[in-house]
Amino acid sequence: MVLNSYLKYVFWGFLALFSLTAYSQNNVTTVYFHAWGGSPQINQYINWVGEEVERNHGIKLKHVKLSNTSDAVTLVLTQKASNKTAGTVDLIWLNGENFASMAEHKLLLESWAEDLPNFRLTNALDNGDITYDFGVSTLGRESPWGRASLVFYYNSEHFTVPPSDINALLAWAKTVPYRFTYPHVDDFIGISFVKYALLALNQNADYESDKELLFKPYDEEAFNRVTKQLWQYLDQLHSVMWRKGQFFVKDSGWLKRLFDDEEILLSYTFSAGEIPSAVDRFELPKATRSYFMEDGSLSNVHFVTIPFNAPNAEGAKIVANFLLSPVAQAKKSQPSVWGDATVLDSTVLNTQQRALFLSDDIHPSAASNSANTRKLKELHPTWIVPLKQAWKARYDN
């Protein structure tokens, strides 16, 4: 048994070495990585990735910083419409509706991700969410990069018992008015709160079939039924939000600034590790504490993908493979770096690889381990546009 396990690692190690050598022989020098650029700590991590792939593979990684991932999708779509066979985008960080849109318009390089040497470390057979993006099969068209869950944070100098679920949040906001808000739904963090509210409010719905339809292609009748409670909830919440819900900030960066200025006392983000790092950088008060809601945490896997017309597809594969390496995943999981949960399965890592993820340093602001937190899976991507449109019809001023 031990011998078989040893031979297995020898085989995979040889395959990884062979594959990366084969990739490197293509003499790719530059990879243009289109990724959201709104977080200093994520930008620093991508800079580190660039240093590593240049040192080990001779690749210059250019981080094209996006304010909205859909901008990269639109660029590739425009290039396809103009019959531009050699595009300008090599790698994109995305998931959800952006992946679904690229798949629908046939903008993706087909069947490459599962051939990456490090993909086996995800143990996809036992971790089905690795090959599904918001319920849509990836079919090897994107490589997993990390896991994220919605986490809330509060100022413990002002109160010590934060709201524990979606209904408690409304009750708290009525008691402590104008101290909570969320971004506009055009922002990923903004629509994430609306999705969390929709899912949490419908957990006890009378019709189980309605809840299941949330994870299947959009159905208008079901949408009207399950969102009725959402709009009633938001109508009440907005009246006691920051600026009485008449103004919605642009993104999570605004939320942190409002929180640091104590204009709001409760907020949230999609990266638990972001909070300790922000406290250490004096972007958030030392009294900040983070936690997961008891009724569930909206969770998903995020990916990187290669457009069909990427000028340096082979170089992009090398970068994607490095992003899946234990070294890169472990560094990314450190709260001081990013705090993004790994997509690797510890059961298929060797002792040295597992040791990379061990840490005894628990930050006072860090949320407790989310292993037992109820995970709320994402809506089917076809629900997102109708949800945004309906929200804007009601609340855009």
N, C-alpha and C positions, 0 to 999 in steps of 0.2 A: 504493500500500500504506500509506504514512504517512498519507495523507488519510483512507483508510478507518478506520484506527486512531483518528485524531483525531475523526472524526465519531462513532465508536462511543462514545468517552468523553463527547462533548458530549451524545449521546442519553441515556446512562445518568445523566449529571449532571442533565439536565433532568428525567428521570423521578424521580430521587431527590428533587429539590426539590419537584416537583409532589406526590409521594406524601406527603412529610412535612408539606407545607402542608395537604393534605387531612386528614391525621391530626390536626393541631393545631386544625383548625376544630371538632373535636368538644368542645373546651373541657374536656378531662379534667384534673383537678387532682391526684388522688392515685392512686398505683399501689402496691398491697401486694405486695411481692416476698418470697416465702417461700423462704429459702435457708439452708443450713447456716451456723451462726454460731460454729463452734468454732475459727476461726483469726483472730487479731487482724489479720493483714495482709490477709486476704480481706475482713474486715469494713471495714477502712479503704478498700480499693479500692471496695467497694460504696457507701461514703459519698461517695467522689469521684464515682462515677457519678451519685449523687443530686444532687450539686451541679451537675454538668454538664447533666443533663436539666431541672433546675429553671431554670437560667440560660438555656438555649436553647429550652426548650419549655414552661416554666411548670408542669412536673409535679413534685409532691412524691413522692419515692420513699421508702416506708416499708419498711425491712428487718425482716421478721419472722424472727427468728433461731431456727433449728430445731436440735435436737440429733440428730434423725433425720428424713430427708426423708419417710419413710413417714407421718409425722404429718400432713403437708400432704395427702398422698394420701387418708388416712383422713378428714380433714376434708371434702374435696370429695365423697368417696363418701357420707358421712353426710348432707351437704346434698342430694345427689341423691336419696337414699332418702327424705328428708322433703319432696321436691318443692319444694326451695328454688331457684327460678329465678334469683334474684339472690344469688350467693354472696359470699364475703368474701376470696377469693384471686384475685389478678390474674395473677401470674407465679410460676412455680416453677422452681428449679434442680434438675435431676434427670437420671438416665439409667438404663439397665439395667432391673432388675426393677420399679422404680417406674414407669417409662414403660410397660412392658409391662402392668402392672396397670391403669394409667389407661386405656390403649387398650382392654384387654379389657372394662372396665366402661363404656366410651364416656363418659369424663370429660373428653375433650380437645376444644378448638376445632379444627375441621377445616380443613385446606388453607389455611394462612395464611403459614407461614414462608418459603416460596419466593417470595412476593410482596413480601417486604421489599426495599427498594432496595439494601441492602448485601449481600444474599444472593449476588448474582452474583460478589462478590469471593472467595467460597469456591471458585469454579470446580468446582461439584459434579459436572459431567460427567466430569472427570478425577480427581476425588477421591471415590470411591464411598462411603467411610466417613462422609462428611458427612451422607448421607441414610439411614444405617443405625445403629441403636442396639442394640448387643449382637446383631447379626444380624437385627434386626427393622426393616423399612422404616418410616421416620418418616412418609412420605406427607404431608409438609408440616405435621405436627402439632407439631413442636418445632424450634427454631432452634439451630444449633450455637453453642457459646460458647467452648470451648477443648479442648485435647488434654492428656492426662496419661499418664505412664508411671511404673511402679514403679521407684524408685531407692533403693539402699541407702547407708548412711553408717556410718562407723566412727571410732574415736578413734585417730589415728595416733601418739599418744604411747605407746600400749600395743602396737601391732603395725603393720607397714607393708604387709603383703600380705594383704588381706582374702579371704575365700572367694569363688571365682569363679563358682560355680553351686550348684544346690540340693543336690547331694551333698557338695560341698566345705563347704557351710554346716554340714551335720550332722557332718562330720569335725572341723571347727573347734570346734563346740559341745562335742564330746566331749573335745577337748584343752583348751579353755577353758570349763569348765562354768559354768552359771548366769549367763552374761553375754549372753544373747539371750532375747527373748520377743516375742510378738505379741498384739494385743488380742483380746478375745472376738469371735466371729463375728457377733454382732449389730451390731458396728461395721463400717463400710465398709472401713476399713484392715485389720481383722482377717480378714474373709472374703476380702479381696484376697490376703493371704499364702497362704491355703489354696488359692485358685484358681491362684495362681502355681505352688505346689508340685504341684498336680494336673496342670497343663499341662506343666510341666518334666519331671516324672517319666514322663510318657507320650509324650514326643517320640520315643522309640525303641521304642514299643510294637510288638509283632509284628503286630498287626492294624490296618492303616491305617484301616479302616472305623470302628473304635472311636474313634479320634481325631477323625474327621470328625463322629461322632455328638455330640461335645461341643458342636458349634456348631449343632445341630439340636434340635427339641423333645425334652424329657426322655424317656429310655427306661430303664426300670428295670433290665433285663438288662445293658445297656451300662454303666449307673451302677455296678452291683455289680462288673463286671469292671475298669473303669478306676480305681475308688477303692480297690481292694484294696491296691495298692502305696502309695497315699497314707496309709492308716491304719497300715500297717507303718512307714512313714517317721515319721509324727507320734508314734507310740508311742515310738520311739527318741529323737526330738528333745525331746519333753516331759520326759523323764526327766532331761535335762541343761539344761533351760531355767531361767530365773529362777524361784525358788521351786519348782523341780522340776515346773513345769507344773501346779501345784495351784491357782494363782490367775492369772486373766487380767485385764489392765488394761482400762479402759473404752474408751480411744481413743488416737489418736496423740499427743495432748497429754501423756498419761501417759508414753508412750515417750520423748518429749523430756526430760521431767523425770528419768526414770530414767537416761537417757544423760548428762545434764548432771551428775548426782550420781555418775556412774561406777559405778552399780549394774549397768548393761549397757554393753557396749562396741561392739555392733553393732546397728543398727536400720534402719528403712526408712520411706519415705513415698511418697505418690503425686504429689508435686510437687517436681521437681528444684530449682526456684527457692526453695523453702521453706528449704533448708539455708543458703545464704549469708545470707539475710535473718535467720534465727534466730541465726546466729553474730554478725552485726553488732548484734543486739539483746541479746547476751550470754545468750541462752537455751541456746546450745550452746557447747562449748569451742572455742577457736581452732584446736585440732588436729583438728577434725572434717574429714573428707574424704568425698566422695560418689562413687558409681560405679554403673554398670549391670551386672547379671549377664550373663555370657557366653552362658548358655543362653536368654536372652531377657528382655524386660521386658513385663510385663502392661500393655497400653495400651488406651486407649479415648477416645472423644469424649464430652464432656459437653454438655448442652443446657439451654435454658430453654423452658418450655411454658406455654400459657395454658389454664386450665380452661374447660369448655363454658359455665359460668355466671359467668365473670369479670365483675364489675360495671364494670370499666374496661378492656375488651379492647383498644380502640383506643389507649389510653395505654400498655398493656403492649406493644403492637407498636412504639410509638415507642422504648421502653426497649430492647426486643430488637434493634431496628435500630441503636441507638446502641452496644450491646454488640458489634455486628459491625463497627463503623466502624474504620478503620485507626488512628485516634487512641486509641480505647479498647482495641483489641487490642494495640497496641504498648506502651501503658502497662502493661497486665496482664502482658505478657511480660517486663518488667524484673524481674530477680531481687530488687531492693530493694523492689519493689511486691508481686509475687506469684510471677512466674517461670512462669506458665502458658503453654504453647506455643499459638501462634495457629492458628486454623482458616482463616485467609485464605491464598490462593495468591499467592505473590509474582509469578508470571508475569502476573497480570492487574492488578497494582498499578502505578501510574505511579511515576516516579522519586522524587517527593516522598514518596509513601506508603511506598515501600520504605525510604527513608532513616530513617523513624521507628523501624525495627526494628534499625538498625545500632548496635553498641556494641563498643568496644574494651576495656571494663572486665571482666576475667575474675577472678572471686573465687577465692582459693586453695582454698576448700572446694567449689567448683562441680564437678559431674561434667563429663567431657569431652563434646563434642557427641554427641548420641544419634542422629544421622542414620544411622549405620551399625549401630546397635544392632538386634538382631533383635527384632521386635515380636511379642508373643504376644497374639492377639486374645481378646476376652472370650468366656466360655461363653455359650450361649444362656440367656436369663433364666429359662427354666423349670427349669434345673438348680440355681438358687441356693437355693430353699427346701429341696429334698431334701438338698442338701449341708449346709446349716445344721442341719437336723434330725438328720442322721446324725452330724455332729460333736458336737452337744449330747448325743445318746444315749450317746456314748462318753466325752466329756470334761467335761460340766457336773457340777460337784460339788454 
